[in-house]
Amino acid sequence: MSDQPQRRDANEISKSILQTTESLFSQYGVGNVSMHQIAKAANVGQGTMYRRYANKGDLCLELMSENFHALQEHMLQSLAELKAEPVKVRMQALFKLHLKFLEKHTQLFETIHSYITCTNTTKPFYEKAPYIFLHQTIRSLLEEAIESKESRPINADFTAHTLIASMNPKIYNFLRQKNGYSAKEVIENVNKTLLEPLFIEKK
């Protein structure tokens, strides 16, 4: 019984840190906010802060974990609502949600990527739960399309990995910031170039 209040306090502290982090990142940008600023704004001691998160990369990973969970719930809800629609329509809806997610969280992805590249202390992203969920969901849709003959007889597993690779955050950011594509244009071109060719046109 005596441990329960301590656990509750720890959860509240972590929640406060994550909420403060997201707020500061939204206001000033990920690169312009330090761990010290976050701890001060969250009214948390430096020692407490670093016991939970060794660096900003760790903090971003935790913050993204919550955001990925929300994205997964949104995707599942969308697929459930569109279950009577052709697979192509469901795939397009799934990719649209994911690309909007990339648009919203580009800076967090950049920080996480830099952290993983520099430290090499965590599993690669394709071994983490968000990637596995996305791959399994896309592969399942492709297998359904192949079985119903909405799609050509492709390798669903390989194609799912390839489609996810096309949505790499670094590439998305390059297309948006360097090549000048709008978010809408990225979505339109993904549909035309990657998704529509997978499906057989019904005459």
Residue frames as qw, qx, qy, qz and C-alpha x, y, z in Angstrom:
[[0.000, 0.882, 0.470, 0.000, 0.00, 0.00, 0.00],
 [0.328, -0.779, 0.046, 0.532, 2.78, 2.41, 0.87],
 [0.414, -0.132, 0.546, 0.717, 4.26, 2.20, -2.65],
 [0.309, 0.652, 0.660, 0.211, 1.06, 3.25, -4.42],
 [0.010, 0.957, 0.138, -0.256, 1.27, 7.03, -3.74],
 [0.346, -0.586, 0.479, 0.555, 4.92, 7.01, -4.91],
 [0.416, 0.198, 0.756, 0.465, 3.98, 5.30, -8.16],
 [0.191, 0.845, 0.499, 0.030, 1.17, 7.78, -8.67],
 [0.165, -0.886, 0.115, 0.419, 3.54, 10.68, -8.08],
 [0.414, -0.304, 0.643, 0.568, 6.05, 9.22, -10.54],
 [0.360, 0.489, 0.721, 0.333, 3.36, 8.87, -13.19],
 [0.053, 0.941, 0.304, -0.139, 2.20, 12.42, -12.63],
 [0.299, -0.717, 0.335, 0.533, 5.77, 13.71, -12.90],
 [0.411, -0.010, 0.732, 0.543, 6.34, 11.86, -16.18],
 [0.250, 0.717, 0.630, 0.161, 3.02, 13.12, -17.54],
 [0.088, -0.937, -0.085, 0.327, 3.92, 16.68, -16.57],
 [0.368, -0.490, 0.521, 0.595, 7.32, 16.41, -18.28],
 [0.370, 0.251, 0.765, 0.464, 5.79, 15.06, -21.51],
 [0.139, 0.855, 0.500, 0.015, 3.01, 17.66, -21.61],
 [0.195, -0.870, 0.112, 0.439, 5.50, 20.45, -20.96],
 [0.437, -0.253, 0.637, 0.582, 7.88, 19.10, -23.61],
 [0.338, 0.507, 0.707, 0.359, 5.18, 18.98, -26.27],
 [0.011, 0.940, 0.309, -0.143, 4.05, 22.50, -25.41],
 [0.284, -0.760, 0.302, 0.501, 7.59, 23.96, -25.55],
 [0.451, -0.020, 0.711, 0.539, 8.44, 22.09, -28.75],
 [0.280, 0.710, 0.615, 0.197, 5.28, 23.47, -30.39],
 [0.075, -0.964, -0.122, 0.225, 6.12, 27.02, -29.33],
 [0.158, -0.850, 0.403, 0.300, 9.87, 27.16, -29.99],
 [0.725, 0.512, -0.450, -0.102, 10.83, 24.11, -32.08],
 [0.955, -0.246, -0.118, 0.115, 12.59, 20.95, -30.92],
 [0.717, 0.279, -0.183, 0.612, 16.10, 22.23, -31.57],
 [0.046, 0.612, -0.151, 0.775, 15.56, 25.41, -29.55],
 [0.695, -0.586, 0.044, -0.414, 14.44, 23.77, -26.31],
 [0.274, 0.448, -0.792, 0.311, 16.91, 22.35, -23.79],
 [0.592, -0.293, -0.744, 0.103, 16.43, 19.70, -21.13],
 [0.235, -0.154, -0.470, 0.837, 17.05, 22.40, -18.51],
 [0.301, -0.063, -0.124, -0.943, 14.21, 24.53, -19.90],
 [0.621, -0.237, -0.634, -0.395, 11.84, 21.57, -19.87],
 [0.516, -0.252, -0.704, 0.418, 12.70, 20.64, -16.28],
 [0.068, -0.099, -0.294, 0.948, 12.26, 24.23, -15.13],
 [0.429, -0.098, -0.279, -0.854, 8.93, 24.70, -16.92],
 [0.690, -0.239, -0.642, -0.233, 7.64, 21.34, -15.60],
 [0.452, -0.686, 0.322, -0.470, 8.79, 22.29, -12.08],
 [0.990, -0.105, -0.064, 0.067, 10.96, 19.18, -11.90],
 [0.439, -0.761, 0.414, 0.239, 14.48, 18.91, -10.49],
 [0.401, 0.658, -0.583, -0.257, 17.39, 18.25, -12.85],
 [0.167, -0.295, 0.934, -0.114, 18.20, 14.96, -11.11],
 [0.595, 0.300, 0.640, -0.384, 14.62, 13.76, -11.45],
 [0.586, 0.678, -0.127, -0.425, 14.58, 14.78, -15.09],
 [0.333, 0.600, -0.711, -0.154, 17.77, 12.91, -16.03],
 [0.372, -0.142, 0.890, -0.222, 16.82, 9.80, -14.06],
 [0.668, 0.449, 0.494, -0.328, 13.82, 9.46, -16.37],
 [0.692, 0.706, 0.117, 0.094, 15.37, 10.70, -19.62],
 [0.723, -0.297, 0.161, 0.603, 19.13, 10.56, -20.20],
 [0.192, -0.202, 0.331, 0.902, 18.93, 13.04, -23.09],
 [0.445, 0.370, 0.033, -0.815, 16.52, 14.78, -25.43],
 [0.410, 0.181, -0.780, -0.436, 16.49, 11.78, -27.75],
 [0.134, -0.182, -0.939, 0.260, 15.12, 9.57, -24.98],
 [0.218, 0.400, 0.438, -0.775, 12.52, 12.21, -24.18],
 [0.435, 0.342, -0.361, -0.750, 11.47, 12.46, -27.83],
 [0.310, 0.038, -0.930, -0.196, 11.16, 8.68, -28.10],
 [0.003, 0.320, 0.823, -0.470, 8.83, 8.61, -25.10],
 [0.314, 0.454, 0.146, -0.821, 6.78, 11.49, -26.46],
 [0.414, 0.282, -0.609, -0.615, 6.54, 9.83, -29.87],
 [0.093, -0.080, -0.989, 0.078, 5.47, 6.56, -28.26],
 [0.228, 0.466, 0.609, -0.601, 2.32, 8.25, -26.99],
 [0.379, 0.526, -0.178, -0.741, 1.72, 9.94, -30.33],
 [0.247, 0.200, -0.874, -0.366, 2.22, 6.66, -32.22],
 [0.084, 0.264, 0.919, -0.282, -0.34, 5.00, -29.98],
 [0.339, 0.563, 0.305, -0.689, -2.86, 7.73, -30.81],
 [0.334, 0.452, -0.540, -0.627, -2.06, 7.34, -34.54],
 [0.090, 0.023, -0.989, -0.112, -2.62, 3.58, -34.37],
 [0.211, 0.439, 0.739, -0.466, -6.00, 4.08, -32.69],
 [0.354, 0.594, -0.032, -0.722, -6.94, 6.62, -35.36],
 [0.245, 0.331, -0.778, -0.474, -5.88, 4.24, -38.16],
 [0.017, 0.156, 0.984, -0.086, -7.84, 1.33, -36.72],
 [0.284, 0.542, 0.507, -0.607, -10.91, 3.51, -36.31],
 [0.340, 0.552, -0.310, -0.695, -10.63, 4.78, -39.87],
 [0.182, 0.182, -0.914, -0.315, -10.22, 1.27, -41.29],
 [0.136, 0.316, 0.886, -0.310, -13.24, 0.07, -39.29],
 [0.334, 0.600, 0.255, -0.681, -15.35, 2.93, -40.64],
 [0.421, 0.571, -0.436, -0.554, -14.25, 2.14, -44.21],
 [0.459, -0.184, 0.869, 0.007, -14.48, -1.66, -43.96],
 [0.660, 0.509, 0.531, -0.149, -17.11, -1.82, -46.73],
 [0.332, 0.859, -0.228, -0.316, -14.90, 0.18, -49.12],
 [0.877, 0.401, -0.205, 0.167, -12.40, -1.33, -51.62],
 [0.795, -0.344, -0.060, 0.496, -8.91, -2.03, -50.31],
 [0.457, 0.389, 0.106, 0.792, -7.48, 0.82, -52.41],
 [0.236, -0.786, -0.151, -0.552, -9.70, 3.34, -50.62],
 [0.759, -0.645, -0.075, 0.051, -8.65, 1.99, -47.21],
 [0.770, -0.029, 0.033, 0.636, -4.96, 2.04, -48.20],
 [0.237, 0.587, 0.121, 0.764, -5.22, 5.63, -49.38],
 [0.469, -0.801, -0.118, -0.353, -6.90, 6.64, -46.12],
 [0.852, -0.425, -0.048, 0.302, -4.17, 4.89, -44.12],
 [0.636, 0.165, 0.071, 0.751, -1.36, 6.60, -46.01],
 [0.013, -0.745, -0.161, -0.647, -3.07, 9.98, -45.76],
 [0.647, -0.751, -0.085, -0.099, -3.23, 9.65, -41.97],
 [0.832, -0.256, 0.038, 0.491, 0.42, 8.62, -41.80],
 [0.466, 0.411, 0.134, 0.772, 1.64, 11.46, -44.01],
 [0.252, -0.821, -0.124, -0.496, -0.34, 13.98, -41.96],
 [0.794, -0.587, -0.046, 0.151, 1.33, 12.48, -38.89],
 [0.724, 0.052, 0.081, 0.683, 4.77, 13.01, -40.46],
 [0.156, 0.687, 0.167, 0.690, 3.84, 16.60, -41.31],
 [0.490, -0.813, -0.097, -0.298, 2.91, 17.31, -37.70],
 [0.766, -0.605, 0.185, 0.111, 5.90, 15.62, -36.05],
 [0.730, 0.597, -0.182, 0.278, 8.79, 16.19, -38.48],
 [0.023, 0.778, -0.470, 0.417, 11.03, 17.91, -35.91],
 [0.745, -0.425, 0.447, -0.255, 10.57, 15.10, -33.38],
 [0.961, 0.240, 0.111, 0.081, 11.51, 12.53, -36.00],
 [0.481, 0.744, -0.309, 0.346, 14.63, 14.51, -36.89],
 [0.300, -0.696, 0.524, -0.389, 15.74, 14.57, -33.24],
 [0.896, -0.177, 0.373, -0.164, 15.05, 10.86, -32.75],
 [0.863, 0.477, -0.053, 0.160, 16.94, 10.01, -35.95],
 [0.244, 0.773, -0.438, 0.389, 19.98, 12.04, -34.85],
 [0.570, -0.553, 0.498, -0.350, 19.91, 10.42, -31.41],
 [0.960, 0.024, 0.272, -0.055, 19.76, 6.87, -32.77],
 [0.722, 0.626, -0.164, 0.243, 22.47, 7.58, -35.38],
 [0.080, 0.772, -0.472, 0.418, 24.86, 9.11, -32.84],
 [0.514, -0.488, 0.588, -0.390, 24.37, 6.71, -29.92],
 [0.602, 0.202, -0.733, -0.244, 23.44, 3.43, -31.62],
 [0.104, -0.169, 0.829, -0.522, 22.02, 2.27, -28.27],
 [0.622, 0.207, 0.449, -0.607, 18.46, 1.45, -29.28],
 [0.569, 0.247, 0.762, 0.188, 16.86, -1.05, -31.63],
 [0.040, 0.010, 0.476, 0.879, 16.38, 0.19, -35.20],
 [0.455, 0.126, 0.165, -0.866, 12.97, 1.66, -35.89],
 [0.652, 0.112, -0.555, -0.504, 11.87, -1.29, -38.05],
 [0.449, -0.069, -0.864, 0.218, 12.14, -3.53, -34.95],
 [0.106, 0.061, 0.510, -0.852, 9.93, -1.27, -32.86],
 [0.274, 0.434, 0.810, -0.283, 6.19, -1.67, -32.24],
 [0.361, 0.670, 0.104, -0.641, 4.99, 1.28, -34.43],
 [0.244, 0.469, -0.676, -0.513, 6.81, -0.06, -37.50],
 [0.070, 0.032, 0.997, 0.019, 5.64, -3.61, -36.87],
 [0.343, 0.528, 0.605, -0.488, 2.04, -2.43, -36.50],
 [0.374, 0.661, -0.161, -0.630, 2.19, -0.40, -39.73],
 [0.143, 0.354, -0.848, -0.368, 3.82, -3.22, -41.68],
 [0.167, 0.187, 0.960, -0.129, 1.33, -5.83, -40.49],
 [0.372, 0.601, 0.418, -0.571, -1.61, -3.54, -41.27],
 [0.363, 0.624, -0.382, -0.578, -0.42, -2.72, -44.81],
 [0.047, 0.230, -0.949, -0.211, 0.54, -6.34, -45.51],
 [0.294, 0.320, 0.844, -0.314, -2.89, -7.53, -44.35],
 [0.439, 0.663, 0.149, -0.588, -4.63, -5.06, -46.67],
 [0.270, 0.545, -0.645, -0.463, -2.44, -6.12, -49.60],
 [0.103, -0.041, 0.994, 0.015, -3.13, -9.80, -48.94],
 [0.403, 0.508, 0.615, -0.449, -6.85, -9.05, -48.92],
 [0.400, 0.688, -0.175, -0.579, -6.51, -7.17, -52.22],
 [0.119, 0.378, -0.863, -0.314, -4.60, -10.06, -53.82],
 [0.225, 0.168, 0.945, -0.167, -7.15, -12.62, -52.62],
 [0.399, 0.645, 0.484, -0.436, -10.08, -10.55, -53.90],
 [0.579, 0.325, 0.485, 0.570, -8.19, -9.88, -57.15],
 [0.044, 0.981, 0.150, -0.116, -8.30, -6.12, -56.57],
 [0.149, -0.830, 0.480, 0.240, -4.51, -6.23, -56.83],
 [0.685, 0.488, -0.536, -0.067, -1.98, -8.00, -58.99],
 [0.935, -0.298, -0.170, 0.092, -0.27, -11.08, -57.43],
 [0.228, 0.765, -0.419, 0.432, 2.52, -9.16, -55.70],
 [0.590, -0.081, -0.651, 0.471, 4.68, -10.05, -52.68],
 [0.350, -0.836, -0.299, -0.297, 2.62, -8.45, -49.90],
 [0.704, -0.587, -0.092, 0.390, 5.38, -8.62, -47.26],
 [0.555, 0.001, 0.207, 0.806, 8.05, -7.05, -49.48],
 [0.075, 0.619, 0.384, 0.681, 5.66, -4.42, -50.86],
 [0.465, -0.833, -0.296, -0.039, 4.57, -3.37, -47.36],
 [0.645, -0.461, 0.037, 0.608, 8.21, -2.78, -46.35],
 [0.411, 0.224, 0.351, 0.811, 8.84, -0.83, -49.57],
 [0.113, -0.773, -0.413, -0.469, 5.78, 1.39, -49.11],
 [0.549, -0.791, -0.174, 0.206, 6.81, 2.23, -45.55],
 [0.625, -0.198, 0.174, 0.734, 10.33, 3.03, -46.76],
 [0.236, 0.529, 0.392, 0.715, 8.82, 5.55, -49.17],
 [0.324, -0.856, -0.249, -0.318, 7.38, 7.39, -46.16],
 [0.676, -0.128, -0.308, 0.657, 10.76, 7.85, -44.49],
 [0.188, -0.898, -0.277, 0.285, 10.60, 11.06, -42.39],
 [0.376, -0.496, 0.317, 0.716, 13.92, 12.29, -43.79],
 [0.240, 0.226, 0.683, 0.651, 12.68, 11.89, -47.37],
 [0.033, -0.797, -0.598, -0.081, 9.35, 13.48, -46.49],
 [0.277, -0.820, -0.077, 0.496, 11.11, 16.47, -44.95],
 [0.361, -0.231, 0.506, 0.749, 13.40, 16.75, -48.01],
 [0.159, 0.484, 0.713, 0.482, 10.42, 16.78, -50.37],
 [0.150, -0.873, -0.460, 0.056, 8.61, 19.39, -48.28],
 [0.332, -0.836, 0.029, 0.436, 11.47, 21.70, -47.32],
 [0.359, -0.422, 0.527, 0.645, 14.01, 21.36, -50.16],
 [0.204, 0.191, 0.774, 0.568, 11.92, 20.41, -53.19],
 [0.209, 0.075, 0.033, -0.975, 9.01, 22.62, -52.29],
 [0.348, -0.314, -0.801, -0.374, 6.18, 20.09, -52.48],
 [0.477, -0.376, 0.204, -0.768, 3.14, 20.98, -50.41],
 [0.376, -0.109, 0.856, -0.338, 1.73, 18.39, -48.00],
 [0.726, 0.415, 0.291, -0.465, -1.25, 17.99, -50.33],
 [0.573, 0.635, -0.455, -0.247, 1.05, 17.40, -53.32],
 [0.042, -0.400, 0.906, -0.133, 2.99, 14.73, -51.43],
 [0.563, 0.137, 0.707, -0.404, -0.24, 12.87, -50.64],
 [0.702, 0.577, 0.025, -0.418, -1.46, 13.17, -54.24],
 [0.423, 0.630, -0.636, -0.138, 1.83, 11.89, -55.69],
 [0.261, -0.250, 0.903, -0.233, 2.03, 8.98, -53.24],
 [0.688, 0.320, 0.498, -0.421, -1.44, 7.94, -54.40],
 [0.666, 0.666, -0.145, -0.303, -0.64, 8.28, -58.12],
 [0.335, 0.660, -0.672, -0.007, 2.89, 6.86, -58.07],
 [0.014, -0.316, 0.906, -0.281, 2.84, 4.19, -55.36],
 [0.456, 0.113, 0.728, -0.500, -0.69, 3.11, -54.51],
 [0.686, 0.461, 0.064, -0.559, -2.83, 3.28, -57.64],
 [0.470, 0.494, -0.681, -0.267, -0.44, 1.13, -59.77],
 [0.158, -0.191, 0.935, -0.254, -0.86, -1.72, -57.28],
 [0.506, 0.318, 0.649, -0.469, -4.54, -2.09, -58.04],
 [0.240, 0.204, 0.796, 0.517, -6.33, -3.40, -61.11],
 [0.299, 0.168, -0.031, -0.939, -8.65, -0.97, -62.83],
 [0.395, 0.345, 0.835, -0.167, -12.16, -2.35, -63.06],
 [0.060, 0.020, -0.524, -0.849, -13.75, -1.90, -66.48]]
